[in-house]
Amino acid sequence: MVNQTDAEGFGHCSNTEACEVECPQTIPVLHIACMNYEYNKGLVLKP
């Protein structure tokens, strides 16, 4: 999912949380932060 959002030009949320207001699916910033955390953890722990 992270790769697809990057491919479509969504980019990362800023610290202002402006993406939460603009998100057409009203995804909370907390969920986006958790997704990014898990994604980055997976990159670091990749065998």
C-alpha positions as CSV (number, residue, x, y, z in Angstrom):
1,M,0.0,0.0,0.0
2,V,2.8,2.4,0.8
3,N,4.4,1.8,-2.6
4,Q,1.1,2.4,-4.4
5,T,0.5,5.7,-2.5
6,D,4.1,6.8,-3.4
7,A,3.5,5.8,-7.0
8,E,0.3,7.9,-7.2
9,G,2.1,10.9,-5.7
10,F,0.4,11.1,-2.3
11,G,3.8,11.4,-0.5
12,H,4.1,11.5,3.3
13,C,2.0,13.4,5.7
14,S,3.6,16.5,7.3
15,N,3.7,17.3,10.9
16,T,0.7,19.7,10.3
17,E,-1.5,16.7,9.7
18,A,-3.0,18.5,6.6
19,C,-3.4,15.1,4.8
20,E,-6.1,14.0,7.3
21,V,-8.3,16.9,6.2
22,E,-7.6,16.3,2.5
23,C,-7.9,12.5,2.6
24,P,-11.0,11.4,0.5
25,Q,-11.4,8.3,2.7
26,T,-11.0,10.2,6.0
27,I,-8.2,8.0,7.2
28,P,-7.0,9.2,10.6
29,V,-3.4,10.3,10.9
30,L,-2.9,7.7,13.6
31,H,-3.6,4.9,11.2
32,I,-1.3,6.4,8.6
33,A,1.5,6.7,11.2
34,C,1.0,3.1,12.3
35,M,1.2,2.0,8.6
36,N,4.4,3.9,8.0
37,Y,5.9,2.6,11.3
38,E,5.2,-1.0,10.3
39,Y,6.4,-0.5,6.8
40,N,9.7,1.1,7.9
41,K,10.2,-1.6,10.6
42,G,9.7,-4.2,7.8
43,L,12.4,-2.5,5.7
44,V,14.9,-2.5,8.6
45,L,14.2,-6.1,9.7
46,K,14.1,-7.5,6.1
47,P,16.3,-10.6,6.0
